[in-house]
Amino acid sequence: MLSRITIISKGSAFLTNALVKNLQEADFGATVIEPKIDTLNDHRKDSDIYLVYAGDFVAESTDFFIYLKDICSEDEKIVCIIGYPSEITEVKDIITDKFVGHIFERPFDMKALISKMQDLCALDAERKKGKHILLIDDDLTYLKTVQGWLSGRYQVTLARSGMQAITYIATHTPDLILLDYEMPITTGPQVMEMIRSEPGSSDIPIIFLTGKSDKESVLSVMALKPQGYMLKSMTREQILETIDHFFATKKWQNA
C-alpha cells in the first residue's frame, strides 16, 4: 500500500505541483490541500504524514495548526515542514517539537527530501506492524486470506474456534480481535461474552466479522456493543483502511 503524504500549502501551485510530481515518481500517494479545517478532516484518514509547505499563510492560520496538532496527537501522526527559518519557527511554535518529524529549510534538496520521507514512512509502517491482531474464524480459507491481507502491516495470530481463542488470550493480549459472528459450537457473541467477563481481557477491542449486511442483522451485532463490525464481502483495501483508521483514531467508522 502506498504511503500517503498530505501537503498543506496555499498560493504555491508551481512549487507544490513539482513536489507532488517527485513524490509520485517515488511511489508515494501525494495530495495538496489548503489550510482549512474542513478540508483537513476530509483527508484525515488518507494521511500517513503531513507535509507543511510554509508561507505567509501560517500567521493567519493559527486555528488550523492548533487543530492539526490535535489530530497528530489523536492519530499518532507527524508533521514535516518546508520553509524559511522564520516560517518554520511559526509552525513549530504551534505544532511543538513533539509532532515535528523533520524540517527542510528552503532552498531544499528534492532528492534528500524524498529519501527522508521514505525513511519516515518506513518507520511509520513498522510502528503499525507492531500492532497485534487475533483473527477468530472457523473458515480456514477465509482466515488465511485475511491473514495475507493484514500480515504486511500487522502481526496476525489465527484461531479456528472460540475455545482456541480463549486459551490463547489467557496468556496473550492482542491489540484487536476480529471475531466471526457465526461459528459452530461457540458463537461469536458467546466468545465475546467470555472475553468481556475476564478482567485481563475485558478491555481488548473486538470488531465482528459478519456475512450478513441486512439492517436487522447489523443491529443485532451492534447491540452487543463491540467496537465495530465489518462485512466479509469487503475488499482487501476496505478492510485495511478500516483497521488502519481504527488504530489511528481508536474510533470506529462504519464501513
N, C-alpha and C positions, 0 to 999 in steps of 0.2 A: 504494500500500500504506500502511495506517495506521502512524503512528509509535506504538511500544508503550512505555508507561511502567509500570514495576512499582513500586508504592507499598509501602514497608516500614513497618509500624506495628504497635502492639499496644495494645488497650484503648481505641481512639479511634474506635469504629464510626461514630458520628454525623458526626464531622469528616471521616473518610476517605470515607464514603459521599457526602458533599457534594462532596468533591474529585473523586471518580470521576465523579459526575454532570456536573460542569462540564467535566472533561476530555473526556468522551464527547461532550458537546454541541459541543465544539470539534474534533471528529473525531479524537481520539486513541483508541487502544486502552489501557485502564487496568485494572490488576489489583492487588488488595491482597493482600499476603502477610505472615505473621508472621515475626519474625527467627529462622528456623530454617534451618540449612544444607541439609537435605534439600529443604525447600520451595524454597529459592533455586535449587538445582540443577534442580529440576523446571521452573522458569520461566526458566532461563538463556538458552535460545535464543529466547525470546519477548520479550526485553527490549532496548529501544534505549537507555533511560535509567532509572536507578534514582532514586527519589524517597523519601528517608527522612523520615517524619513523626515526628520525635524525641519522646521522652518518658522516663519513669523507667526504661524497659526498657533503655536504652542502656548503663547502668552494668553490667548483668548479662549483656550480650550481646557481650562483647569478642571471643570466638572467632568469632562470626558476622561481625562487622565486619572482622576480620582476613581472613576468607575472602572477604568482599565486595570488599575491597581487592585481593586476589589475582585475583579474577575480572575486575575492572576493568582490571588490568594485562594479563592474558592476552587479553581480548576487546576492548580499547581502548574501554571504556565510561566514562561519567562518573556521578557521584552528585550530586544536588541535595538540599539539606537544608532542612526546615521545622522551626522550633523556637524556643525562647527562647535567649538568648545562651549560658547555661551548658550547655544541651543540645547546641547547635551545636558548642561547643568540645569536648565529649566525643566527638562523632562525628569531628570533624576531627583530633583527636589520634591517632585510629586510622587513618582513611582517608588522611590527609595532604592538603595543598592540591593536590597534583598531580592528584588524581582528583575534586576538587570543582568542579562546573560552575557552581553558583550557590547562594546562601544566601538564604532567605526568613525573616526574623525575624517571629515572632508578636507582635502580630496582623499578618497579611499581607493584601495586596490581591489578591483572586482574579483579577481581570482582568489585573493586572500579572504574576501567576504564569503564567497561560495564555499571555500574549504572550511571556514569556521562554522557556517550554518550546517554543513554536513556533519561536523563533529557534534554540534549541539543536538541535532535531530537524532543522531545515533544514541546519544546519552538518554534522550527522552524515550526512545524506543526500548532501551534497556530498563529504564525505570518502569515502564508499563509492563514489560515482560516479567518483572518481579512479582506482579500480582498472581495469585494462585486461585484457580477456578476448579471446583469439583463439579463434574458433569454426571448426572444420575439419569439413566435411561435403560430400559430393558432391551431396546433395539440396538444390537451391536453395530449394525451397519450405520445407523444414524450417529451413534457415539463416535465411531471412527471418522465419519465425515466432519462432524463439528470439531473434533479434536484437531483435525488437519487444518481447519479454518482458523482456529484460535492459537495453535501452538507457536506460530511465528511471533506472537506478541505477548502471550501469557503462558504461565505454567499450568498445565491441564492434567488433572487426575480423573480417571474414569471409574464409575461404579455401575454395575449392571442390575442392582437391586437396592431397595430401600435399606435392607438389613446390612448389606455390604457397605453402604454409605454411612450408616450409623456406627458401625465398627470402626471405619476409617476416621470419622470425626472425633471419636473418643480419644485419639492420640494426635490429631492434626486439626489445625484451624485454618481452613481456606478463607480467602478474602471475599469469595462469592460462590454461591451454589446455584447451578442451573438444574432445575428439577422437573422431570417429566411428570405431567399431571395424571396420566392414565398408565398405571403399571399393575401387573398381576400380583396377587398375594398382599403386598403392602403398597397402597396407592400413594400418589404424590402428597395429597392432603394429610394422610396418616404419617408419612415420613416427616413432613413439615411440623406436625404437632409434636412428634418425638424430639425433633431438633430444638424446637422452641421451649420444650419442657425442661431441658438441661441447662443449668446456669453457665456451663462452659461453652455452649454453642448457641444460646438463645439470641445473641446479637449478630450472628452471621447473616448477611443479606441473602435472601432467596428470591430468585426470579423463576417463575414457572415456564416450562415449555409445553405448549398445547397444540394439538392439531385442529382444534375447534375454534372457529372465528365468529360464530353467531353470537348475538348480543347476550342471550341468556347464559351461554357457557362462559363467556368472558366475565360477566358479572359474578357468576358463581366462583370463578377463580379469584377475582379481586376481593370478594367478600372475606376471604381467608387472610387478607392483609399482608400479602407478600410485598417485596419491594417493587415487583412488576411482573409482566408476562411477555412472552414472545411466541409468535406463531411458528410452527415448524415449516411453514411454507415460505418463510422469509429467506431472502438470498444471503449469500456469504457477506456481501457488502453491508446489507441492512443489519445483520447480527453483529458484525464487528463495530459498526458505527454506534449501535445501541449500547453495547457493552463499554466501548470507549467513553461514550457520553456519561454512562452511569459512574464509572470510576473517576472521571474527571470532575464531576459535579456532585456526586453522591446523591443525585436526584434522578427519579425515574421519568422518562419521557415516553409516553405511549407510542408504540411503533405501529 
